[in-house]
Amino acid sequence: MMRKFTVLFILILGVFLITACSKGDEESNTSDSLKVVTSFTLIEDMVKEIGGDLVETHNLVPIGTDPHEYDPLPEDVKATTDADLVIYNGFNLEGNEELGWIVKLADAVDKDMKEFYQLMEGVEPLYLEGADNRAEEINPHTFLDPVLGIHMAEKVFEALAENLPEEESSLKKRADKYIEQLEEVHALYEEKINDIPEEDRIIVTSERAYQYMAKRYGLKEGYLFQIDTEETGTPEQITSLIEFIKENEPPVLFVETNVDQRGMETVSNETGVEIYAEIYSDEIGKPGDEGDTYVKFLRYNIEKIHEGLTSKQ
């Protein structure tokens, strides 16, 4: 009996030691990782793709939450305090550049915004229109344009390499592979949009989120409102879009995955033009969705846009 007990004790001790060592290794690996806070899901996906096991991420705005208006949680404040690097989009995606929530978060953790890494540096902004069609506010939705997505990926690589200089070579390999995928997506956008008859190259959505993409590839835009702030569209906005549709005769309408669809449903009912599909704008899809990574998000959008705008042929 004593012999059996001794053998059992040795076995249990061995399992304990293995588990303890394994846990220690995991803690060591975690502590060695670069702690990166990202402002929204799309940037987190990029950081993971380029950083791999070298990074540990904490994302601020979760899927299903408006990135324009967000209230950071206590765990966000702690993660930002402890972060080695904070990466955000800029161009007012995270609120106003002077009073937005990202600025308030920086103040809360006693960091200067210059310590945060903005991906839109070097990009020429496009503007949303205010009263009398005057340019008023920067449109933040650069990432719907694959070419500007490449710019973002390059900036993510620069930020990670700057903080992990000893890993620059491996980061460069991952970044090059990722950017190659985005270049293929850009070529796909050109191919698909060139296949759409010129008179049907009209994208109608709830929000004017596709301005950069539309300008890049030669699509005409129609929309209910300039930017999504949980609107369904005012009577004036609905009437304006109905007139646009009657004048331009787009084959179909689209609605974003993250907006209230009632306004666009009203427009569809009034014009007889169907809502063909939901497409992505401010966030990638949930795990398991068709657009659950940035590359998939872009591919899904152009496939649906192409299908819809060629569906009447």
PANUMAR-113339 format. One line per field, with one value per residue (C-alpha): residue in three letters; x, y, z. Coordinates in Angstrom, 3 decimals, m for minus. Each point is the difference from the previous one (the first is absolute). Example, Ala and Ser with C-alpha at 12.3 -4.5 7.8 and 13.67 -1.06 7.14 Angstrom:
// residues 2
aa ALA_SER;
c1 12.300_1.370;
c2 m4.500_3.440;
c3 7.800_m0.660;
END
This chain:
// residues 313
aa MET_MET_ARG_LYS_PHE_THR_VAL_LEU_PHE_ILE_LEU_ILE_LEU_GLY_VAL_PHE_LEU_ILE_THR_ALA_CYS_SER_LYS_GLY_ASP_GLU_GLU_SER_ASN_THR_SER_ASP_SER_LEU_LYS_VAL_VAL_THR_SER_PHE_THR_LEU_ILE_GLU_ASP_MET_VAL_LYS_GLU_ILE_GLY_GLY_ASP_LEU_VAL_GLU_THR_HIS_ASN_LEU_VAL_PRO_ILE_GLY_THR_ASP_PRO_HIS_GLU_TYR_ASP_PRO_LEU_PRO_GLU_ASP_VAL_LYS_ALA_THR_THR_ASP_ALA_ASP_LEU_VAL_ILE_TYR_ASN_GLY_PHE_ASN_LEU_GLU_GLY_ASN_GLU_GLU_LEU_GLY_TRP_ILE_VAL_LYS_LEU_ALA_ASP_ALA_VAL_ASP_LYS_ASP_MET_LYS_GLU_PHE_TYR_GLN_LEU_MET_GLU_GLY_VAL_GLU_PRO_LEU_TYR_LEU_GLU_GLY_ALA_ASP_ASN_ARG_ALA_GLU_GLU_ILE_ASN_PRO_HIS_THR_PHE_LEU_ASP_PRO_VAL_LEU_GLY_ILE_HIS_MET_ALA_GLU_LYS_VAL_PHE_GLU_ALA_LEU_ALA_GLU_ASN_LEU_PRO_GLU_GLU_GLU_SER_SER_LEU_LYS_LYS_ARG_ALA_ASP_LYS_TYR_ILE_GLU_GLN_LEU_GLU_GLU_VAL_HIS_ALA_LEU_TYR_GLU_GLU_LYS_ILE_ASN_ASP_ILE_PRO_GLU_GLU_ASP_ARG_ILE_ILE_VAL_THR_SER_GLU_ARG_ALA_TYR_GLN_TYR_MET_ALA_LYS_ARG_TYR_GLY_LEU_LYS_GLU_GLY_TYR_LEU_PHE_GLN_ILE_ASP_THR_GLU_GLU_THR_GLY_THR_PRO_GLU_GLN_ILE_THR_SER_LEU_ILE_GLU_PHE_ILE_LYS_GLU_ASN_GLU_PRO_PRO_VAL_LEU_PHE_VAL_GLU_THR_ASN_VAL_ASP_GLN_ARG_GLY_MET_GLU_THR_VAL_SER_ASN_GLU_THR_GLY_VAL_GLU_ILE_TYR_ALA_GLU_ILE_TYR_SER_ASP_GLU_ILE_GLY_LYS_PRO_GLY_ASP_GLU_GLY_ASP_THR_TYR_VAL_LYS_PHE_LEU_ARG_TYR_ASN_ILE_GLU_LYS_ILE_HIS_GLU_GLY_LEU_THR_SER_LYS_GLN;
c1 0.000_2.824_1.757_m3.168_m0.454_3.625_m0.389_m3.289_1.581_2.912_m2.409_m2.092_3.143_1.245_m3.294_0.099_3.556_m0.768_m3.107_1.898_2.801_m2.499_m1.853_3.280_0.926_m3.389_0.393_3.518_m1.220_m2.825_2.314_2.397_m2.759_m0.478_m3.200_m2.005_m3.316_m2.047_m2.952_m2.292_m0.263_1.453_3.267_0.243_m0.307_2.838_2.221_m0.568_0.680_3.274_1.094_m0.947_1.276_2.131_m3.004_m2.695_m3.019_m2.794_m2.670_m2.102_m3.167_m1.620_m2.004_m3.517_1.041_0.248_3.704_m0.915_m1.577_1.487_0.412_3.185_m0.493_2.200_1.814_0.715_1.574_2.152_1.074_0.869_1.980_2.014_0.339_3.313_m1.801_m3.436_m1.098_m3.048_m1.454_m0.346_m2.001_m2.683_m0.906_0.606_m1.838_1.098_3.780_m0.167_m2.847_m0.614_0.007_3.498_1.335_m1.827_1.434_3.520_m0.659_m1.378_3.202_2.219_1.411_0.498_m1.836_3.410_0.789_m2.930_0.655_m2.412_m0.319_m1.370_3.201_0.897_m3.482_m1.854_m3.389_m3.382_m2.676_m3.634_m2.258_m1.783_m2.405_0.041_2.105_3.097_2.754_m0.402_1.339_2.570_m1.495_1.789_m0.890_3.298_0.231_m2.808_2.522_2.465_2.798_m0.322_m0.204_3.490_1.106_m1.414_1.807_3.278_m0.504_m0.814_3.253_1.942_m1.533_0.739_3.521_0.767_m0.961_1.531_3.158_1.575_m2.990_m0.136_0.961_m2.741_m2.541_0.961_m0.611_m3.450_m0.817_1.111_m2.152_m2.986_0.437_0.212_m3.487_m1.283_1.547_m1.894_m3.190_0.676_0.359_m3.259_m1.812_1.248_m1.038_m3.467_m0.865_1.223_m2.427_m2.965_m1.677_0.980_m3.588_m0.440_3.120_m2.065_0.296_m2.888_0.396_m1.280_3.212_2.565_2.627_1.174_1.268_3.679_m0.777_m2.505_2.494_2.791_m2.010_m2.431_m3.305_m2.711_m1.279_m3.476_m0.685_m2.473_2.357_3.613_1.016_m1.707_m0.994_m2.766_m2.270_m2.790_m0.054_m2.024_m3.009_2.118_2.850_m2.385_m1.657_3.397_1.155_m3.276_0.538_3.609_m1.202_m2.701_2.537_2.873_m1.857_2.485_m0.632_m0.187_0.544_2.391_m0.163_2.858_0.203_0.240_m2.791_m3.717_m1.543_m3.420_0.925_1.290_m3.032_m2.227_2.027_m0.238_m3.769_m0.462_2.175_m0.564_3.791_0.975_2.572_2.331_2.341_1.624_3.608_2.664_1.030_1.266_0.993_1.035_m2.431_m0.321_2.200_m1.449_m1.699_0.931_1.836_1.742_3.404_0.855_0.953_m3.232_m1.939_1.313_m0.549_m3.536_m0.911_1.162_m1.594_m3.374_0.342_0.867_m2.816_m2.529_1.034_0.047_m3.165_m2.288_2.058;
c2 0.000_2.401_m0.761_0.814_3.235_1.010_m0.665_1.929_2.917_0.116_m0.010_2.836_1.983_m0.490_1.255_2.995_0.880_m0.327_2.150_2.588_0.162_0.268_2.784_1.752_m0.218_1.432_2.887_0.605_0.007_2.369_2.400_m0.051_0.907_3.580_1.262_1.793_1.789_0.525_2.336_m2.298_m3.539_0.556_1.392_m2.803_m2.520_1.714_0.049_m3.716_m0.844_1.928_m0.447_m3.646_m1.473_3.088_2.072_m0.137_2.142_1.721_1.476_2.934_0.236_m3.455_m1.364_1.429_3.327_3.334_0.984_3.663_0.170_m2.306_0.150_m1.840_m2.537_m0.323_m2.948_2.202_2.631_m2.617_m1.602_3.403_0.912_m3.226_0.047_0.218_1.353_1.469_m0.001_1.880_0.971_3.776_2.224_0.294_m3.704_m0.043_3.276_3.565_0.439_2.574_m1.229_m3.589_m3.029_m1.073_3.401_m0.282_m3.505_1.351_2.650_m2.616_m2.065_3.093_m0.544_2.521_m0.769_0.181_m3.282_m1.637_m1.257_1.325_m2.031_2.835_2.023_0.784_m0.672_2.699_0.383_0.155_2.137_m0.453_2.864_2.335_2.803_1.358_m2.996_1.413_m2.361_m0.224_m3.164_m2.618_m3.318_m2.629_m3.074_m0.321_m3.741_m0.822_0.817_m2.943_2.328_2.003_m3.309_m0.680_3.358_m1.000_m3.336_1.733_2.361_m2.911_m1.667_3.220_0.342_m3.608_0.052_3.221_m1.676_m3.398_0.893_m3.402_m1.646_2.316_m2.732_m2.420_2.828_1.092_m3.492_m0.137_3.549_m0.680_m3.136_1.888_2.974_m2.403_m1.239_3.574_0.701_m3.021_1.429_3.348_m1.815_m1.851_3.318_1.353_m3.171_m0.207_3.673_0.077_m2.877_2.120_2.000_3.657_1.156_m2.424_0.978_1.600_m0.996_1.047_m0.508_1.411_1.789_1.733_m2.482_m1.042_3.382_m0.989_m3.321_1.584_2.687_m2.550_m2.309_2.350_m0.665_2.623_0.358_0.282_m0.012_0.958_1.835_1.108_m1.943_m2.581_1.271_m2.553_1.822_m1.504_2.998_3.196_0.536_2.456_m2.516_m2.750_2.254_1.075_m3.589_m0.989_2.802_m1.135_m3.549_1.111_2.127_m2.506_m3.351_m2.163_m3.750_m0.679_1.493_m1.114_0.379_m0.189_m2.748_2.481_2.515_0.237_m1.270_1.626_3.119_m2.004_m2.300_3.069_1.129_m3.467_m0.118_3.466_m0.617_m3.687_m0.574_m2.995_m0.110_m2.580_m0.755_1.135_1.143_0.916_3.529_0.775_m3.451_m3.462_m2.869_m2.156_m3.135_m2.460_2.689_0.400_3.250_m0.925_1.294_3.201_m1.848_m2.017_3.191_1.676_m3.069_m0.494_3.626_0.019_m3.368_1.250_3.373_m1.695_m2.528_2.717_2.453_m2.692_m1.781_1.720_m1.049;
c3 0.000_0.934_m3.303_m1.946_1.949_m0.690_m3.735_m0.056_1.877_m2.443_m2.949_1.489_0.817_m3.541_m1.486_2.368_m1.005_m3.710_0.387_2.045_m2.568_m2.826_1.805_0.682_m3.661_m0.978_2.432_m1.281_m3.591_0.861_1.789_m2.950_m2.459_m1.125_1.625_m2.690_0.491_m3.180_m0.402_m2.021_m1.344_m3.440_1.360_2.544_m2.842_m1.886_3.094_0.577_m3.647_m0.075_3.615_0.514_3.268_0.609_1.050_2.626_m0.926_1.853_m2.266_1.170_m2.131_m0.218_m2.926_0.045_1.550_m1.813_m0.202_m0.423_3.446_2.634_3.769_1.051_2.789_3.115_m1.605_m3.038_2.226_1.728_m3.287_m1.474_3.111_m0.271_m3.813_m1.816_m3.067_m0.775_m3.656_m1.269_m3.363_0.285_m2.375_2.716_m0.011_3.749_0.532_m0.564_m0.135_2.800_2.213_m1.106_2.277_m1.058_1.108_3.317_0.463_m0.539_2.628_2.415_m0.187_0.043_m3.474_m2.774_m3.263_m1.675_1.781_m1.812_m3.535_m2.646_m3.207_m2.144_0.029_m3.612_m1.440_m1.928_1.732_m1.698_1.614_0.876_m1.006_2.365_m0.737_m3.566_m1.115_1.695_1.119_3.733_1.634_m0.978_m1.091_2.120_m2.082_m1.859_0.696_m2.442_m2.739_m0.318_m1.146_3.202_1.834_m1.354_1.407_3.386_m0.063_m0.821_2.931_2.334_m1.050_0.648_3.466_0.965_m1.437_1.843_3.267_m0.830_m1.960_0.667_m1.738_m3.024_m2.476_1.049_0.197_m3.524_m1.356_1.563_m1.126_m3.589_m0.143_1.391_m2.327_m2.942_0.946_0.058_m3.403_m1.347_1.487_m1.697_m3.334_0.718_0.601_m3.327_m1.811_1.568_m0.413_m3.598_m0.647_1.122_m2.812_0.379_0.426_2.920_1.950_2.759_3.651_2.248_3.749_3.284_0.975_m2.187_1.107_m3.475_m1.218_m0.250_m1.664_m2.404_m1.059_m0.483_m2.254_m1.729_1.749_0.443_3.575_1.407_3.763_2.700_2.317_0.065_3.088_2.228_3.418_0.550_m2.450_m2.058_m2.325_0.286_m2.316_m1.994_m0.364_m1.059_m2.577_m1.351_m0.453_m1.668_m2.527_m0.564_m0.694_m2.422_m1.870_m0.095_m0.019_1.932_m0.479_3.765_3.448_2.748_3.762_2.488_2.609_2.872_m0.720_0.678_m3.231_0.304_m1.977_m2.950_0.181_m0.363_m3.027_m1.531_0.503_m1.489_m3.079_m0.641_m0.073_2.098_2.793_m1.499_2.914_3.216_m0.370_2.545_0.917_3.528_1.266_m1.041_0.564_3.077_0.094_m2.498_m2.118_m3.674_0.753_3.253_m1.140_m1.858_m3.197_0.103_0.813_m3.171_m2.176_1.296_m0.713_m3.608_m0.754_1.277_m1.738_m3.293_0.320_0.782_m2.682_m2.716_1.172_m2.559_m3.028;
END
